[in-house]
């Protein structure tokens, strides 16, 4: 279960996995984007976006190895 919190330093949001914050977190400027990434990662859905940073953020927060490989393959096709 991923969580979203407001960053104290900058005007951005942090999407993180509470089990391993150090290895599984990413900084996002808009809350709606953080919510979208959270939904896609929790349901293991590949994005329709062609934005490499969006896919990279998804790669940073996932711990599922199969889903991680799918995201990396998708990232390589962009």
N, C-alpha and C positions, 0 to 999 in steps of 0.2 A: 504494500500500500504506500503510494507516494504521498508526500505532503508538500504544501506550498506555504511559504512565509515571506513577509516583507523584509527586505534587506535594510539594516540600520545605517549603512554607510552611503549607499547610493539610492537613487530612485529606480529600483528594480526589484524583481521577485526572485526567490530562490526555490527551485523545485528539487527535492531531495528524497532519498530513501532513508528513513529513520534508523534502519539497521546498520547502515554503513555510510554516514554522511561524508566522510573524507574521500571516499572513492566514487560515490554515486550522487553527485549534485551538479547543477548547472544554474547559471544566472540568466534571467530573461527580463527584458524591458517591460513587456506588457502582460498583465494578468490573464487576459483572454488567451494568449498564446500558451502560457503555462498550463492553463486548464485543458487546452486542446492536446498538448503533449502528454499530460497526465492521463487523460482518457485513452489516447491511442496506445500508450505503453502498458497501461493496466489491462487492456483488452487484446493486446498483441496484434494490433492492426497496422498494416503498412500505410505510410502517409501518401496523400495524393499531391503533396507539395513538391516542387522542384527546387526548393531552397536548401542548399547544402548545410547551412547553419542550423536549420530546423531539424534536419536528420541527424546532425552531429549532436544536438542537444538530446535527442531521443536515445542515441547510442550511449551517451554519458550516464543516463539514469537507469538503464535497464540492467537486470542481472540474469535474465533468462538467456542461456547460451544459444539456443535455437533461434530465438527472435533476434538476438544480437547479430548472428550470421546473416539473417535475412535483411536486416537493416544495412549491414556493411555491403552486401551485394547490391542492394538498391542504391546506396551511396556511390558505388563504383560505376553504375550505369549513368549517373547524372553528369 
